[in-house]
Amino acid sequence: IKEYLKERISGQVELEIVDPVYVRATVSCEVVLREGYDDKSVYENEINEALKAFLSPWTGRVAQSVNIYDRNETDVLFFLENIPCVDYVKSLEISLDGKVVEEGERLAPKGVFKVVASADEHIVNVVD
């Protein structure tokens, strides 16, 4: 990236490229499955994978906008409730590096060079 940009900027510009600091978003939720979706462990895994793709869209696992900074808990709730196997979400909590995101708060990390990325695993519990 640095070499590419150096070829295109003025010689008077000092260019510095830094890696971002990733802030892990973890979703904890309880969901109720639609009728006919009986294998809880299979669907817990499916929902977990869908959440990873939703929270880290640049991985290419799902076609969507990459700007997640305008998202909040309501967006995650809407996403979960539109997964085909999910009837409704009973409870939902999102944390960024362990700090719980308050209702209405955006999924935007505090600080320069910070980027939200999905946790490796989410806590998905299928309940009756």
BAKOL-201574 format. One line per 10 residues: their letters; for each residue x, y, z of N, C-alpha, C. Coordinates in nm, 4 decimals. Example, Ala and Ser with C-alpha at 12.3 -4.5 7.8 and 13.67 -1.06 7.14 Angstrom:
# residues 2
as) 1.3190/-0.5690/0.7800/1.2300/-0.4500/0.7800/1.3200/-0.3300/0.7800; 1.2850/-0.2250/0.7080/1.3670/-0.1060/0.7140/1.2900/0.0030/0.7870 $
***
This chain:
# residues 128
ikeylkeris) 0.0832/-0.1190/0.0000/0.0000/0.0000/0.0000/0.0874/0.1250/0.0000; 0.1909/0.1215/0.0835/0.2771/0.2391/0.0942/0.3421/0.2720/-0.0401; 0.3944/0.1712/-0.1093/0.4589/0.1939/-0.2387/0.3590/0.2465/-0.3410; 0.2408/0.1899/-0.3398/0.1359/0.2334/-0.4316/0.1034/0.3813/-0.4091; 0.0868/0.4198/-0.2837/0.0511/0.5581/-0.2528/0.1671/0.6545/-0.2776; 0.2887/0.6106/-0.2490/0.4055/0.6976/-0.2689/0.4177/0.7430/-0.4141; 0.3784/0.6568/-0.5063/0.3852/0.6901/-0.6489/0.2807/0.7941/-0.6887; 0.1823/0.8175/-0.6019/0.0701/0.9023/-0.6390/0.0564/1.0291/-0.5558; 0.1476/1.0543/-0.4650/0.1367/1.1730/-0.3804/0.2497/1.2710/-0.4089; 0.2314/1.3907/-0.3624/0.3326/1.4951/-0.3755/0.4560/1.4586/-0.2932 $
gqveleivdp) 0.5708/1.5005/-0.3400/0.6952/1.4762/-0.2664/0.7000/1.5493/-0.1329; 0.6105/1.6436/-0.1133/0.6072/1.7204/0.0112/0.5233/1.6540/0.1193; 0.4577/1.5448/0.0836/0.3728/1.4746/0.1782/0.4529/1.3632/0.2439; 0.4464/1.3592/0.3765/0.5111/1.2507/0.4509/0.4061/1.1433/0.4758; 0.4303/1.0243/0.4264/0.3342/0.9156/0.4333/0.3738/0.8162/0.5414; 0.2767/0.7813/0.6247/0.2991/0.6792/0.7269/0.1815/0.5820/0.7229; 0.2124/0.4561/0.7115/0.1103/0.3513/0.7088/0.1240/0.2725/0.8386; 0.0103/0.2567/0.9097/0.0118/0.1797/1.0344/-0.0976/0.0744/1.0301; -0.0745/-0.0340/1.0985/-0.1751/-0.1385/1.1092/-0.2813/-0.0963/1.2106; -0.4058/-0.1356/1.1876/-0.5111/-0.1020/1.2841/-0.5013/-0.1893/1.4089 $
vyvratvsce) -0.5660/-0.1430/1.5135/-0.5838/-0.2217/1.6348/-0.7245/-0.2796/1.6257; -0.7347/-0.4104/1.6288/-0.8649/-0.4748/1.6163/-0.9340/-0.4847/1.7515; -1.0586/-0.4417/1.7549/-1.1432/-0.4503/1.8733/-1.2432/-0.5622/1.8464; -1.2439/-0.6631/1.9310/-1.3274/-0.7809/1.9088/-1.4701/-0.7590/1.9576; -1.5642/-0.7793/1.8655/-1.7068/-0.7723/1.8991/-1.7562/-0.9135/1.9260; -1.8125/-0.9335/2.0430/-1.8657/-1.0632/2.0818/-2.0151/-1.0496/2.1076; -2.0922/-1.1369/2.0463/-2.2369/-1.1387/2.0650/-2.2718/-1.2564/2.1555; -2.3528/-1.2282/2.2576/-2.4102/-1.3324/2.3431/-2.5609/-1.3248/2.3230; -2.6209/-1.4362/2.2843/-2.7645/-1.4308/2.2591/-2.8322/-1.5632/2.2901; -2.9614/-1.5530/2.3156/-3.0489/-1.6679/2.3266/-3.1512/-1.6544/2.2153 $
vvlregyddk) -3.1655/-1.7584/2.1350/-3.2598/-1.7549/2.0239/-3.3560/-1.8729/2.0327; -3.4741/-1.8516/1.9778/-3.5734/-1.9580/1.9648/-3.5800/-1.9910/1.8163; -3.5688/-2.1204/1.7861/-3.5709/-2.1648/1.6465/-3.7135/-2.1785/1.5946; -3.7256/-2.1636/1.4635/-3.8542/-2.1871/1.3975/-3.8882/-2.3352/1.4057; -4.0146/-2.3639/1.3909/-4.0609/-2.5024/1.3912/-3.9935/-2.5788/1.2782; -3.9499/-2.6998/1.3079/-3.8850/-2.7836/1.2077/-3.7330/-2.7773/1.2115; -3.6790/-2.6818/1.2831/-3.5331/-2.6713/1.2999/-3.5003/-2.7306/1.4363; -3.4696/-2.8597/1.4378/-3.4620/-2.9328/1.5645/-3.3220/-2.9532/1.6204; -3.2199/-2.9551/1.5370/-3.0848/-2.9852/1.5828/-3.0176/-2.8581/1.6353; -3.0289/-2.8367/1.7660/-2.9812/-2.7125/1.8275/-2.8344/-2.6844/1.7983 $
svyeneinea) -2.7489/-2.7845/1.8100/-2.6051/-2.7612/1.7928/-2.5710/-2.7191/1.6506; -2.6398/-2.7765/1.5529/-2.6161/-2.7391/1.4127/-2.6515/-2.5923/1.3917; -2.7650/-2.5500/1.4447/-2.8107/-2.4131/1.4217/-2.7360/-2.3121/1.5085; -2.6904/-2.3540/1.6255/-2.6033/-2.2653/1.7045/-2.4768/-2.2345/1.6248; -2.4199/-2.3368/1.5627/-2.3005/-2.3179/1.4808/-2.3305/-2.2309/1.3587; -2.4440/-2.2539/1.2923/-2.4822/-2.1753/1.1749/-2.4983/-2.0269/1.2115; -2.5617/-2.0005/1.3235/-2.5816/-1.8622/1.3685/-2.4481/-1.7990/1.4047; -2.3613/-1.8732/1.4702/-2.2276/-1.8251/1.5051/-2.1509/-1.7843/1.3793; -2.1525/-1.8694/1.2776/-2.0825/-1.8389/1.1516/-2.1430/-1.7164/1.0826; -2.2756/-1.7057/1.0858/-2.3425/-1.5907/1.0248/-2.3035/-1.4612/1.0961 $
lkaflspwtg) -2.2936/-1.4658/1.2279/-2.2522/-1.3474/1.3047/-2.1093/-1.3062/1.2702; -2.0212/-1.4037/1.2552/-1.8819/-1.3718/1.2191/-1.8762/-1.3015/1.0844; -1.9542/-1.3500/0.9890/-1.9563/-1.2870/0.8564/-2.0177/-1.1478/0.8624; -2.1204/-1.1301/0.9416/-2.1883/-1.0013/0.9538/-2.0982/-0.8963/1.0191; -2.0229/-0.9366/1.1201/-1.9394/-0.8416/1.1950/-1.8027/-0.8191/1.1315; -1.7615/-0.9065/1.0410/-1.6357/-0.8899/0.9667/-1.6646/-0.9071/0.8183; -1.7383/-0.8138/0.7587/-1.7833/-0.8322/0.6204/-1.6711/-0.8362/0.5179; -1.5547/-0.7823/0.5510/-1.4431/-0.7821/0.4550/-1.3875/-0.9213/0.4311; -1.4328/-1.0208/0.5085/-1.3870/-1.1578/0.4864/-1.4499/-1.2175/0.3614; -1.5538/-1.1517/0.3090/-1.6157/-1.1965/0.1857/-1.7146/-1.3102/0.2015 $
rvaqsvniyd) -1.7495/-1.3434/0.3256/-1.8430/-1.4538/0.3467/-1.9885/-1.4139/0.3202; -2.0137/-1.2850/0.3122/-2.1499/-1.2383/0.2863/-2.1411/-1.1046/0.2132; -2.2285/-1.0842/0.1170/-2.2277/-0.9590/0.0410/-2.3018/-0.8518/0.1195; -2.2286/-0.7482/0.1606/-2.2883/-0.6382/0.2354/-2.1919/-0.5223/0.2415; -2.2405/-0.4132/0.2924/-2.1573/-0.2952/0.3101/-2.0525/-0.3240/0.4165; -1.9316/-0.2735/0.3962/-1.8233/-0.2986/0.4908/-1.8258/-0.1997/0.6071; -1.8950/-0.0885/0.5956/-1.8983/0.0111/0.7033/-1.9880/-0.0361/0.8166; -1.9274/-0.0888/0.9218/-2.0080/-0.1370/1.0334/-2.0197/-0.0339/1.1449; -1.9593/0.0822/1.1300/-1.9574/0.1792/1.2389/-2.0901/0.2475/1.2636; -2.1834/0.2376/1.1701/-2.3154/0.2932/1.1930/-2.4091/0.1901/1.2540 $
rnetdvlffl) -2.3602/0.0711/1.2778/-2.4434/-0.0356/1.3328/-2.4531/-0.0242/1.4845; -2.5652/-0.0769/1.5343/-2.5832/-0.0844/1.6791/-2.6541/-0.2163/1.7117; -2.6954/-0.2313/1.8354/-2.7579/-0.3554/1.8808/-2.8832/-0.3893/1.7986; -2.9589/-0.2885/1.7596/-3.0800/-0.3108/1.6813/-3.0473/-0.3746/1.5464; -2.9375/-0.3314/1.4847/-2.8964/-0.3899/1.3568/-2.8597/-0.5373/1.3726; -2.7916/-0.5703/1.4813/-2.7554/-0.7104/1.5064/-2.8816/-0.7922/1.5334; -2.9742/-0.7362/1.6096/-3.1010/-0.8036/1.6367/-3.1767/-0.8301/1.5066; -3.1863/-0.7296/1.4201/-3.2538/-0.7444/1.2909/-3.1856/-0.8524/1.2070; -3.0517/-0.8511/1.2067/-2.9768/-0.9521/1.1320/-3.0093/-1.0924/1.1831; -3.0042/-1.1109/1.3153/-3.0311/-1.2423/1.3739/-3.1722/-1.2908/1.3408 $
enipcvdyvk) -3.2692/-1.2015/1.3522/-3.4081/-1.2419/1.3299/-3.4387/-1.2688/1.1830; -3.3456/-1.2343/1.0942/-3.3638/-1.2639/0.9524/-3.2847/-1.3855/0.9057; -3.2197/-1.4542/0.9984/-3.1583/-1.5824/0.9661/-3.2728/-1.6833/0.9566; -3.2803/-1.7612/0.8493/-3.3971/-1.8475/0.8265/-3.4370/-1.9388/0.9422; -3.3422/-1.9892/1.0184/-3.3768/-2.0827/1.1259/-3.4253/-2.0130/1.2536; -3.4066/-1.8821/1.2640/-3.4395/-1.8094/1.3876/-3.5833/-1.7593/1.3844; -3.6597/-1.7978/1.4885/-3.7962/-1.7470/1.5033/-3.7892/-1.6085/1.5680; -3.7224/-1.6016/1.6842/-3.7015/-1.4712/1.7489/-3.5840/-1.4787/1.8455; -3.5353/-1.3617/1.8825/-3.4227/-1.3498/1.9751/-3.4793/-1.3193/2.1127; -3.4452/-1.4030/2.2087/-3.4964/-1.3870/2.3453/-3.4100/-1.2886/2.4247 $
sleisldgkv) -3.2787/-1.2940/2.4038/-3.1894/-1.1988/2.4716/-3.0679/-1.1737/2.3834; -3.0096/-1.0545/2.4011/-2.8955/-1.0153/2.3196/-2.8065/-0.9206/2.3977; -2.6757/-0.9484/2.3929/-2.5765/-0.8590/2.4524/-2.4546/-0.8587/2.3604; -2.4003/-0.7402/2.3377/-2.2817/-0.7261/2.2537/-2.1744/-0.6589/2.3369; -2.0511/-0.7090/2.3241/-1.9400/-0.6448/2.3938/-1.8259/-0.6200/2.2957; -1.7536/-0.5119/2.3214/-1.6339/-0.4790/2.2446/-1.5156/-0.4955/2.3379; -1.4320/-0.5942/2.3102/-1.3186/-0.6289/2.3969/-1.3609/-0.6415/2.5435; -1.4756/-0.7043/2.5645/-1.5230/-0.7319/2.7001/-1.6093/-0.6240/2.7617; -1.6168/-0.5057/2.7018/-1.7000/-0.3974/2.7552/-1.8366/-0.4022/2.6877; -1.9418/-0.4159/2.7673/-2.0767/-0.4287/2.7136/-2.1175/-0.2998/2.6431 $
veegerlapk) -2.1721/-0.3157/2.5233/-2.2226/-0.2032/2.4451/-2.3612/-0.1684/2.4988; -2.3808/-0.0423/2.5356/-2.5086/0.0017/2.5900/-2.6123/0.0118/2.4788; -2.7393/0.0003/2.5160/-2.8473/0.0084/2.4186/-2.8394/0.1398/2.3405; -2.8444/0.1307/2.2100/-2.8384/0.2479/2.1236/-2.6968/0.2930/2.0886; -2.5984/0.2439/2.1619/-2.4588/0.2809/2.1358/-2.4124/0.2142/2.0060; -2.3372/0.2876/1.9265/-2.2864/0.2326/1.8007/-2.1724/0.1346/1.8267; -2.1543/0.0424/1.7323/-2.0437/-0.0532/1.7410/-1.9185/0.0113/1.6837; -1.8782/0.1189/1.7446/-1.7615/0.1947/1.6993/-1.6609/0.2003/1.8135; -1.5396/0.1557/1.7886/-1.4382/0.1587/1.8947/-1.3934/0.3016/1.9230; -1.3531/0.3239/2.0451/-1.3011/0.4543/2.0852/-1.1517/0.4565/2.0567 $
gvfkvvasad) -1.1073/0.5560/1.9823/-0.9640/0.5702/1.9575/-0.9289/0.5646/1.8102; -0.8120/0.6147/1.7827/-0.7610/0.6211/1.6465/-0.7054/0.4847/1.6053; -0.7195/0.4510/1.4790/-0.6655/0.3278/1.4194/-0.7303/0.2010/1.4737; -0.8497/0.2129/1.5309/-0.9180/0.0943/1.5831/-1.0277/0.0512/1.4871; -1.0382/-0.0807/1.4693/-1.1349/-0.1396/1.3775/-1.2091/-0.2507/1.4501; -1.3423/-0.2520/1.4360/-1.4219/-0.3591/1.4950/-1.4109/-0.4828/1.4069; -1.3885/-0.5965/1.4695/-1.3845/-0.7245/1.3994/-1.4589/-0.8274/1.4836; -1.5105/-0.9269/1.4184/-1.5825/-1.0315/1.4893/-1.4899/-1.1108/1.5801; -1.5441/-1.1498/1.6943/-1.4732/-1.2450/1.7798/-1.4638/-1.3781/1.7054; -1.3707/-1.4620/1.7464/-1.3576/-1.5936/1.6835/-1.4805/-1.6803/1.7078 $
ehivnvvd) -1.5418/-1.6634/1.8226/-1.6624/-1.7386/1.8579/-1.7580/-1.6466/1.9324; -1.8869/-1.6675/1.9084/-1.9920/-1.5950/1.9794/-2.0630/-1.6938/2.0719; -2.1373/-1.6403/2.1656/-2.2097/-1.7253/2.2594/-2.3552/-1.7305/2.2128; -2.3893/-1.8401/2.1469/-2.5233/-1.8579/2.0908/-2.5875/-1.9761/2.1620; -2.6985/-1.9491/2.2285/-2.7727/-2.0548/2.2962/-2.9125/-2.0645/2.2380; -2.9479/-2.1837/2.1928/-3.0831/-2.2080/2.1450/-3.1663/-2.2508/2.2655; -3.2774/-2.1804/2.2863/-3.3662/-2.2105/2.3994/-3.5058/-2.2390/2.3460; -3.5864/-2.2993/2.4318/-3.7259/-2.3297/2.3929/-3.8169/-2.2153/2.4278 $
***
